[in-house]
Structure formats: structure tokens, C-alpha cells
Amino acid sequence: MNPEDNRSVAFFERQFRQQAERGDYTLNSFEQAVLPFLTGEVLDLGCGLGNLSLAAAARGCRVHALDLSPTAVADLARRATQAGLPVQVEQADLCGWRAERRYDCVVCIGLLMFFAPEQATLALESIAEAVRPGGIAAVNVLIEGTTFMDMFDPNHYHLFGEMEVEAAFPGWHLRYARTESYPAPGGTEKRFRTVVMRRPAP
């Protein structure tokens, strides 16, 4: 997919360019919440500028970071090299993605709501498949009740039910869950759900 062909991807490509120009690399609240759970080999899906990837690597993790944005991928690769941190960065279209192997932790912050509903459901299944026994899945999505729609492509988005992410990991152990609401432009609202699940060990 060409980043400019999808309204959502184009929205974030512009945002990443602006953030990189400003040197704005602060972890958001969702990334701060999941960071303490990350250990070992980490897969960061939809890594954006890679602030969480770099923070995890600085804590001793080995990170594989994927994003479609060429700006984000190039900027993260540059910063990881400068910092000497073990972050492998790759540009990838994550719609329809399947893991080739398993990781100790799979993180997906602020990505899946930009897929069509069926694709979003399949992506949750793919995340679960990519986690080793005893490992962690950390997922953050926009949920129903969100009224800020400017960043969505009309043909590619899904507002999750509040408990939809947890339901996609049956038998897993819930380690963290939080729903948060934030004001958005034009008197609208964004509602987020952040969930950390642990896959049972054998």
C-alpha cells in the first residue's frame, strides 16, 4: 500500500514528519503503561516513530519494529543506530500481516482501529499466534463512543467494543486493562482501551 493512498496512513505520515522535525519523542500514556511489562524479544507492530521500541531496548529488550510510514521507519532506524540499541526496523504493510515466528512480547499501540472490521479481528488472532507461551500481548485501540473521525479512512476503520480485545485472548491472564477518554477537536472525543494479556505457560 502506498502511504498516500489511505487517508489514515497519510494522516500519520504528516504527523510523524512534524514530530520528527520538532524532535518530539515523548512516550504517550499508553506506551508508558505497557513498558514495564516488556521483556526479552519484543515485536512492536505499528511502531510509529519508535519511542516505545527505543525505551524497551534501553531496558534490555531486543526489538523488531514494523510500520508502513517511511518517515517513521527512517527516523527510528537513525535514532536506534545513534543510540546503539538493538532495534531492527522494517517498513511493512501490516494489514493481513502474519508472524513468521514467536516473540516474548507483541505490542500493538494505536493501530488496529485503522483496519476494516474483519481485518482488525484477524490481526488480533495474528498477534495471539505470535506470542510465546508465558509471553505478553499489549494492545491499545479506539473503542465505541469515539466521535473524532478525522483520521479515519471511511473504508478502513473499526471502533472496538470495550471488551472486544480481551475476548480475543480466551484463557489468557489479564495483567492490565484501562479505558480512557480524551477531548478532541470540534467538541468530539476519543475513547481508548489498553489491555495487557499473558499467554498461559505450558
Backbone hydrogen bonds in HBPLUS format (Angstrom, degrees):
<---DONOR---> <-ACCEPTOR-->    atom                        ^
c    i                          cat <-CA-CA->   ^        H-A-AA   ^      H-
h    n   atom  resd res      DA  || num        DHA   H-A  angle D-A-AA Bond
n    s   type  num  typ     dist DA aas  dist angle  dist       angle   num
A0005-ASP N   A0002-ASN O   2.81 MM   3  5.33 162.8  1.84 124.5 130.5     1
A0010-ALA N   A0006-ASN O   2.89 MM   4  6.06 166.9  1.91 162.0 166.1     2
A0011-PHE N   A0007-ARG O   2.94 MM   4  6.07 150.4  2.03 142.3 150.5     3
A0012-PHE N   A0008-SER O   3.12 MM   4  6.46 158.9  2.17 150.6 154.2     4
A0013-GLU N   A0009-VAL O   2.85 MM   4  6.06 149.1  1.94 148.8 158.6     5
A0014-ARG N   A0010-ALA O   3.12 MM   4  6.31 161.5  2.15 149.1 152.1     6
A0015-GLN N   A0011-PHE O   3.12 MM   4  6.39 156.9  2.18 139.9 146.9     7
A0016-PHE N   A0012-PHE O   2.76 MM   4  5.90 163.4  1.79 153.1 156.4     8
A0017-ARG N   A0013-GLU O   3.10 MM   4  6.28 157.0  2.16 144.6 150.5     9
A0018-GLN N   A0014-ARG O   3.09 MM   4  6.37 161.6  2.12 151.2 155.5    10
A0019-GLN N   A0015-GLN O   2.91 MM   4  6.18 161.9  1.95 153.8 159.0    11
A0020-ALA N   A0016-PHE O   2.88 MM   4  5.98 163.8  1.91 151.1 155.6    12
A0021-GLU N   A0017-ARG O   2.99 MM   4  6.15 155.7  2.05 145.5 152.3    13
A0022-ARG N   A0018-GLN O   3.06 MM   4  6.29 145.1  2.19 142.6 151.7    14
A0023-GLY N   A0019-GLN O   2.84 MM   4  5.91 120.8  2.20 138.9 155.5    15
A0024-ASP N   A0019-GLN O   2.89 MM   5  4.96 166.2  1.91 146.0 147.0    16
A0023-GLY N   A0020-ALA O   3.16 MM   3  4.89 137.7  2.35  90.5 102.7    17
A0032-GLN N   A0028-ASN O   2.98 MM   4  6.27 159.3  2.03 155.9 162.5    18
A0033-ALA N   A0029-SER O   3.07 MM   4  6.20 144.6  2.20 135.4 144.2    19
A0034-VAL N   A0030-PHE O   3.19 MM   4  6.51 151.1  2.27 147.8 153.8    20
A0035-LEU N   A0031-GLU O   3.02 MM   4  5.95 146.8  2.14 150.2 158.2    21
A0037-PHE N   A0034-VAL O   2.94 MM   3  5.59 152.8  2.02 123.7 132.0    22
A0038-LEU N   A0035-LEU O   3.10 MM   3  5.51 165.3  2.13 119.1 123.6    23
A0062-ARG N   A0040-GLY O   3.03 MM  22  6.21 158.2  2.07 141.0 147.1    24
A0104-ASP N   A0041-GLU O   2.98 MM  63  5.19 127.5  2.26 130.7 146.1    25
A0105-CYS N   A0041-GLU O   3.08 MM  64  6.42 148.3  2.19 159.5 159.9    26
A0042-VAL N   A0062-ARG O   2.83 MM  20  6.06 165.3  1.85 154.0 158.5    27
A0064-HIS N   A0042-VAL O   2.83 MM  22  6.24 157.8  1.88 163.2 170.9    28
A0043-LEU N   A0105-CYS O   2.85 MM  62  6.28 158.8  1.90 155.0 161.7    29
A0107-VAL N   A0043-LEU O   2.78 MM  64  6.10 169.9  1.79 170.9 174.2    30
A0044-ASP N   A0064-HIS O   2.89 MM  20  6.18 164.0  1.92 151.2 156.1    31
A0066-LEU N   A0044-ASP O   2.98 MM  22  6.24 169.1  1.99 166.0 164.8    32
A0045-LEU N   A0107-VAL O   2.83 MM  62  6.04 163.1  1.86 172.1 167.4    33
A0046-GLY N   A0066-LEU O   2.84 MM  20  5.67 126.5  2.12 136.7 153.1    34
A0047-CYS N   A0066-LEU O   2.96 MM  19  5.81 159.8  2.00 144.8 148.6    35
A0050-GLY N   A0047-CYS O   3.00 MM   3  5.03 151.8  2.08 129.7 128.0    36
A0054-LEU N   A0050-GLY O   2.95 MM   4  6.12 166.4  1.96 157.3 159.0    37
A0055-ALA N   A0051-ASN O   3.05 MM   4  6.20 156.0  2.11 140.8 148.0    38
A0056-ALA N   A0052-LEU O   2.85 MM   4  6.01 160.1  1.89 153.7 158.4    39
A0057-ALA N   A0053-SER O   2.95 MM   4  6.15 159.1  2.00 146.6 152.8    40
A0058-ALA N   A0054-LEU O   2.88 MM   4  6.06 150.6  1.97 145.2 153.3    41
A0059-ARG N   A0056-ALA O   3.02 MM   3  5.11 139.2  2.20  98.3 110.3    42
A0061-CYS N   A0056-ALA O   3.07 MM   5  5.48 161.5  2.10 142.5 137.5    43
A0060-GLY N   A0057-ALA O   3.00 MM   3  5.14 162.3  2.03 108.7 112.5    44
A0063-VAL N   A0086-PRO O   3.03 MM  23  6.35 164.8  2.05 165.9 166.1    45
A0088-GLN N   A0063-VAL O   2.80 MM  25  6.18 165.1  1.82 163.3 162.8    46
A0065-ALA N   A0088-GLN O   2.76 MM  23  6.06 164.2  1.78 164.4 170.0    47
A0090-GLU N   A0065-ALA O   2.91 MM  25  6.28 148.4  2.01 162.3 172.3    48
A0067-ASP N   A0090-GLU O   3.25 MM  23  6.78 148.9  2.36 153.1 161.2    49
A0092-ALA N   A0067-ASP O   2.94 MM  25  5.45 151.0  2.03 111.6 121.1    50
A0073-VAL N   A0069-SER O   3.05 MM   4  6.23 169.6  2.06 155.7 158.5    51
A0074-ALA N   A0070-PRO O   3.03 MM   4  6.02 167.5  2.05 145.8 149.7    52
A0075-ASP N   A0071-THR O   3.01 MM   4  6.08 160.8  2.04 148.5 154.3    53
A0076-LEU N   A0072-ALA O   2.91 MM   4  6.03 162.7  1.94 151.8 156.6    54
A0077-ALA N   A0073-VAL O   2.96 MM   4  6.08 163.7  1.99 150.0 154.9    55
A0078-ARG N   A0074-ALA O   3.07 MM   4  6.22 155.8  2.13 142.9 149.2    56
A0079-ARG N   A0075-ASP O   3.02 MM   4  6.28 163.3  2.05 149.3 153.4    57
A0080-ALA N   A0076-LEU O   2.84 MM   4  5.96 162.1  1.87 156.4 161.4    58
A0081-THR N   A0077-ALA O   3.07 MM   4  6.15 159.2  2.12 143.8 149.2    59
A0082-GLN N   A0078-ARG O   3.00 MM   4  6.21 163.2  2.03 149.0 154.0    60
A0083-ALA N   A0079-ARG O   2.94 MM   4  6.08 150.2  2.03 143.7 151.5    61
A0084-GLY N   A0080-ALA O   2.90 MM   4  5.91 117.3  2.30 135.5 151.2    62
A0085-LEU N   A0080-ALA O   3.08 MM   5  5.30 160.2  2.12 148.6 151.9    63
A0084-GLY N   A0081-THR O   3.13 MM   3  4.99 142.9  2.27  95.6 106.6    64
A0087-VAL N   A0085-LEU O   2.87 MM   2  5.80 129.0  2.13 113.3  97.6    65
A0097-TRP N   A0094-LEU O   3.20 MM   3  4.79 164.7  2.22 112.1 109.7    66
A0103-TYR N   A0130-ALA O   2.75 MM  27  6.10 150.9  1.83 159.6 164.6    67
A0132-ARG N   A0103-TYR O   2.85 MM  29  5.60 165.4  1.87 157.2 155.1    68
A0136-ILE N   A0104-ASP O   2.85 MM  32  6.33 152.3  1.92 151.6 157.2    69
A0106-VAL N   A0136-ILE O   2.88 MM  30  6.35 154.1  1.94 153.5 161.3    70
A0138-ALA N   A0106-VAL O   2.90 MM  32  6.31 163.0  1.93 157.9 162.3    71
A0108-CYS N   A0138-ALA O   2.80 MM  30  6.19 154.0  1.86 166.3 173.3    72
A0140-ASN N   A0108-CYS O   2.95 MM  32  6.37 155.9  2.01 154.3 151.1    73
A0110-GLY N   A0140-ASN O   3.00 MM  30  5.44 145.7  2.12 120.7 131.3    74
A0114-PHE N   A0111-LEU O   2.95 MM   3  5.90 167.0  1.97 133.0 136.9    75
A0115-PHE N   A0112-LEU O   3.15 MM   3  5.57 155.5  2.22 119.1 118.7    76
A0158-HIS N   A0113-MET O   2.81 MM  45  4.68 149.6  1.91 127.8 130.5    77
A0119-GLN N   A0116-ALA O   2.96 MM   3  5.28 114.2  2.41 110.0 126.4    78
A0120-ALA N   A0116-ALA O   2.85 MM   4  6.04 153.5  1.92 160.0 168.5    79
A0121-THR N   A0117-PRO O   3.05 MM   4  6.29 157.3  2.10 152.0 157.0    80
A0122-LEU N   A0118-GLU O   3.05 MM   4  6.31 161.1  2.09 147.0 152.0    81
A0123-ALA N   A0119-GLN O   2.89 MM   4  6.05 146.5  2.00 142.1 151.7    82
A0124-LEU N   A0120-ALA O   3.13 MM   4  6.46 150.9  2.22 145.7 151.7    83
A0125-GLU N   A0121-THR O   3.23 MM   4  6.59 154.7  2.30 145.0 151.5    84
A0126-SER N   A0122-LEU O   2.92 MM   4  6.23 151.2  2.00 146.6 154.9    85
A0127-ILE N   A0123-ALA O   2.90 MM   4  6.18 152.6  1.97 149.2 156.3    86
A0128-ALA N   A0124-LEU O   3.06 MM   4  6.32 163.6  2.08 149.9 153.5    87
A0129-GLU N   A0125-GLU O   3.03 MM   4  6.29 156.1  2.09 146.7 153.1    88
A0130-ALA N   A0126-SER O   3.11 MM   4  6.26 133.8  2.33 138.8 150.4    89
A0130-ALA N   A0127-ILE O   3.04 MM   3  5.13 132.2  2.28  98.6 112.0    90
A0131-VAL N   A0128-ALA O   3.33 MM   3  5.61 168.2  2.35 110.0 113.5    91
A0135-GLY N   A0132-ARG O   2.79 MM   3  5.10 151.0  1.87 140.8 140.9    92
A0134-GLY N   A0199-ARG O   2.89 MM  65  4.97 132.5  2.12 114.2 128.6    93
A0199-ARG N   A0135-GLY O   2.78 MM  64  5.43 156.9  1.84 154.9 162.2    94
A0137-ALA N   A0197-MET O   2.84 MM  60  5.25 158.4  1.89 154.6 161.2    95
A0197-MET N   A0137-ALA O   2.84 MM  60  5.25 163.8  1.87 156.6 160.5    96
A0139-VAL N   A0195-VAL O   2.86 MM  56  5.36 159.0  1.90 159.5 164.9    97
A0195-VAL N   A0139-VAL O   2.83 MM  56  5.36 164.1  1.86 159.1 164.6    98
A0141-VAL N   A0193-ARG O   3.00 MM  52  5.55 156.6  2.06 149.9 156.1    99
A0193-ARG N   A0141-VAL O   2.93 MM  52  5.55 154.9  1.99 157.4 164.3   100
A0160-PHE N   A0142-LEU O   3.19 MM  18  6.44 153.1  2.27 148.9 140.7   101
A0143-ILE N   A0191-ARG O   2.79 MM  48  5.60 160.3  1.83 152.8 156.2   102
A0146-THR N   A0143-ILE O   3.19 MM   3  6.20 145.2  2.32 142.7 148.7   103
A0144-GLU N   A0160-PHE O   2.79 MM  16  5.80 147.2  1.89 158.2 155.7   104
A0147-THR N   A0189-GLU O   2.80 MM  42  5.20 154.3  1.87 142.8 151.6   105
A0148-PHE N   A0189-GLU O   3.23 MM  41  5.58 144.3  2.37 143.9 137.6   106
A0152-PHE N   A0149-MET O   3.11 MM   3  5.58 166.1  2.13 119.9 124.4   107
A0156-HIS N   A0153-ASP O   2.96 MM   3  5.25 161.4  1.99 117.2 123.3   108
A0164-GLU N   A0161-GLY O   3.04 MM   3  4.96 165.6  2.06 109.8 114.0   109
A0167-ALA N   A0163-MET O   3.17 MM   4  6.35 157.8  2.22 149.4 155.9   110
A0168-ALA N   A0165-VAL O   3.00 MM   3  5.32 145.8  2.12 107.6 117.8   111
A0169-PHE N   A0166-GLU O   3.04 MM   3  5.60 165.7  2.06 119.0 122.6   112
A0172-TRP N   A0169-PHE O   3.15 MM   3  5.63 162.1  2.18 134.0 135.8   113
A0173-HIS N   A0198-ARG O   2.86 MM  25  4.99 166.9  1.88 148.3 148.2   114
A0198-ARG N   A0173-HIS O   2.74 MM  25  4.99 161.8  1.77 144.2 150.6   115
A0175-ARG N   A0196-VAL O   2.80 MM  21  5.37 165.0  1.82 157.4 159.9   116
A0176-TYR N   A0196-VAL O   3.27 MM  20  4.92 146.3  2.39 137.4 135.0   117
A0196-VAL N   A0176-TYR O   2.84 MM  20  4.92 158.2  1.89 144.4 143.1   118
A0178-ARG N   A0194-THR O   2.94 MM  16  5.36 146.4  2.06 149.0 157.4   119
A0194-THR N   A0178-ARG O   2.90 MM  16  5.36 163.1  1.93 155.6 161.1   120
A0180-GLU N   A0192-PHE O   2.90 MM  12  5.20 155.2  1.96 140.6 148.7   121
A0192-PHE N   A0180-GLU O   2.74 MM  12  5.20 164.9  1.76 161.6 165.7   122
A0182-TYR N   A0190-LYS O   2.81 MM   8  5.22 156.2  1.87 152.8 160.4   123
A0190-LYS N   A0182-TYR O   2.85 MM   8  5.22 164.1  1.88 157.9 163.2   124
A0184-ALA N   A0188-THR O   2.89 MM   4  4.94 157.6  1.94 131.9 126.4   125
A0188-THR N   A0185-PRO O   3.36 MM   3  5.84 154.6  2.43 108.0 114.6   126
